[in-house]
Amino acid sequence: MRRFCLGLAILCFGALCLRVAMLQEFLSENPYAEEPETDGLVYWGIAGEIAAGRLIGESPFLFAPLYPYLLGVLRALGGGLMAVYVVQTALHLATAVGVALATQVRAGRVAGLVAAGLFLALTQPAVSSMRLLATTLQLFLVSLVWWRWTALSCASGRRWSGVIGSGCLIGILALAYPPAMLLVPVYALWLWWTGGRSRPAFVRAGVGALCALLLISPATVHNAVVSGEFLPITAHAGITLRQGNGPKAIGVFTRIPVVGRHRIAMHDRAASVVEKEIGRKPTWGEVNRYFRNEALAFWAENPARTAWLFARKAYWFLTALNYSDMMPTVLEREFGVGERAILAPLPTPFLIGAALAGLIALIHKKEGFGPELFLLALPLFTTIVFFYSPRYRIPAVPVFCALAAYSIVHFRRLGYLKLVAIVLGIAPIPLQMINQRIGFDRPAGIRAPYANDLSNALVRSGDRNLQQGLKDEAERRYQAAIGALESNAFAHCRLGALRADRGELDAAVAAFEKAAGYDPDDTLAYRCLYNIAVARSEIEKAAELLRRIARLAPDTVEPRLLLAWLLATCPEDNVRDGISAVKLAEQIEAGGRLGQITLLRVRAAAYAEAGWFDKAVEAGERALQLARSSGNDALVAQIETAFEAYRNRQPLRAPPRLLSMRPARQR
């Protein structure tokens, strides 16, 4: 036991060093380290509400509640995202310990160390510890449930502490992984069956199930309080079921028409669909049942298609390597924001063949393999019924590691099953080759949206660095955004603005021209080019840019005002055009006192350039009256100077004005 503990400590220490290296890269290169995405963003927002003392929400739980409440505790204690990553890294290592302890109960201490090593070598669990997802917590709780349940199955008797402890752990697991609710009746039935189907066994089964249900009950009570309905843990099981089963379903997440993907907005859109059907605002339960019934109807009406869909999901469960709806590690490595994922090099599918061989051997020995079988069947069932996602497969990983370790360590004892173990162990390699050959599980299908999202996230990260005065780091982020998506006009604009601020006008112009080329319908790049042209006294170019901006944004007042001003007051004769300035100025309507003053000044200048000095004096006088009533002495002085020129029948000459900036559209 001493050597076992020492070996486990060495494994965990080595893994900790590798995780620190991975976390360092994640924090420095990946923009999602500082900006959680999709579900993580919602988790973080809910945690903020909880940290502020709002423990009861306004709606039933849309997520398994345990994880956001734990995040809320961390936020209440003053922890930020870094604290989450540290805690999850610790949970990741603790899961390896749990895997080792559970495996050594079933297969010996050497197999326990091998299982822990396999777990720590897996890519997805390692990378998941650096994301705001419930995955790491689920893995930890699965390892605890499995350890205590396995210890209970191997014990000579059914101690009450083991019965109650395992039941409580199952209840806690369900709060982090709702499909685990199915383990409650399974666990009770197992206690009764393995206890000899006697009266004491029946009592233990009831107590074990009751302990699990008591731990689940706070979520059920919360949902009943806020909705008035019986919703055991979450309110969206029916919608999730429909997302994986419908006419357009292919085995992975498939968006329901009209209903979005964002979890918070999803219910409102789903409810609007149901409201059109029933003619009134539906309850949470009615929304859930509506989409559940749609999925069930699809199964009933399309049995052959359903069988194909189930088979496809099972195949993805066993072989999918690159697909991810949340965290595409293969693309993170490709785009340079997750290259150190190679420090956890083992893909989950490469483990499954050996794990299946271990399961067959365990069944062949006719030992008490119930806990392993149930904990494997639950994620597989969830995937087949709902849809494939690496998040739905990952709760099976601890048991996969143990069974694979059993095959490796006890290979010589497998007898005639050795050939089966060899075939299953190497099967993932040819299956991956077949998948690549037929185009199944290639990352190409998600590369484009991932590149777009990553590029925009890098721009936002650069903006945050710029606000902190970290200009060099901001420039690095903008360049990384362009590297991820060359056509990101917004990234080119941000890089151009940074270079213009440094006085690197040629480089800034090149960046803005690229932005304009990639998004010719947006005016931000042209606004920036106009301001640089003004700074360089390139007046003709500035006038042409203003005309283009005015054409692209005909409802925007400022560019047309500045164009009229330029045509009326420009010192260069070949640019001025008084008649055009008058026509343009008279077409503009401005709101507010300051807007009226500016418009009157422009009209006065245009009238003067056209030679209509009486109109110029009239407009200038009105502008002067408004300016005096505003109390702006500097503005009054400017208008008085121009007004005096108009009274002396002289046109005004003034430099071009700069355009204000506004955000560009992000793709």
Secondary structure as GFF3:
##gff-version 3
##sequence-region A 1 667
A	DSSP	alpha_helix	2	29	.	.	.	ID=ss1
A	DSSP	three_ten_helix	31	33	.	.	.	ID=ss2
A	DSSP	alpha_helix	38	51	.	.	.	ID=ss3
A	DSSP	alpha_helix	66	76	.	.	.	ID=ss4
A	DSSP	alpha_helix	81	107	.	.	.	ID=ss5
A	DSSP	alpha_helix	109	121	.	.	.	ID=ss6
A	DSSP	alpha_helix	123	128	.	.	.	ID=ss7
A	DSSP	alpha_helix	135	154	.	.	.	ID=ss8
A	DSSP	alpha_helix	160	176	.	.	.	ID=ss9
A	DSSP	three_ten_helix	178	182	.	.	.	ID=ss10
A	DSSP	alpha_helix	183	194	.	.	.	ID=ss11
A	DSSP	alpha_helix	199	227	.	.	.	ID=ss12
A	DSSP	alpha_helix	237	244	.	.	.	ID=ss13
A	DSSP	alpha_helix	263	278	.	.	.	ID=ss14
A	DSSP	alpha_helix	284	301	.	.	.	ID=ss15
A	DSSP	alpha_helix	303	319	.	.	.	ID=ss16
A	DSSP	alpha_helix	329	334	.	.	.	ID=ss17
A	DSSP	three_ten_helix	339	343	.	.	.	ID=ss18
A	DSSP	alpha_helix	349	364	.	.	.	ID=ss19
A	DSSP	alpha_helix	370	385	.	.	.	ID=ss20
A	DSSP	alpha_helix	390	393	.	.	.	ID=ss21
A	DSSP	three_ten_helix	394	396	.	.	.	ID=ss22
A	DSSP	alpha_helix	397	409	.	.	.	ID=ss23
A	DSSP	three_ten_helix	411	417	.	.	.	ID=ss24
A	DSSP	alpha_helix	418	426	.	.	.	ID=ss25
A	DSSP	alpha_helix	428	438	.	.	.	ID=ss26
A	DSSP	alpha_helix	444	467	.	.	.	ID=ss27
A	DSSP	alpha_helix	471	484	.	.	.	ID=ss28
A	DSSP	alpha_helix	489	501	.	.	.	ID=ss29
A	DSSP	alpha_helix	505	518	.	.	.	ID=ss30
A	DSSP	alpha_helix	524	535	.	.	.	ID=ss31
A	DSSP	alpha_helix	539	552	.	.	.	ID=ss32
A	DSSP	alpha_helix	557	569	.	.	.	ID=ss33
A	DSSP	alpha_helix	578	587	.	.	.	ID=ss34
A	DSSP	alpha_helix	592	610	.	.	.	ID=ss35
A	DSSP	alpha_helix	613	630	.	.	.	ID=ss36
A	DSSP	alpha_helix	633	647	.	.	.	ID=ss37
###
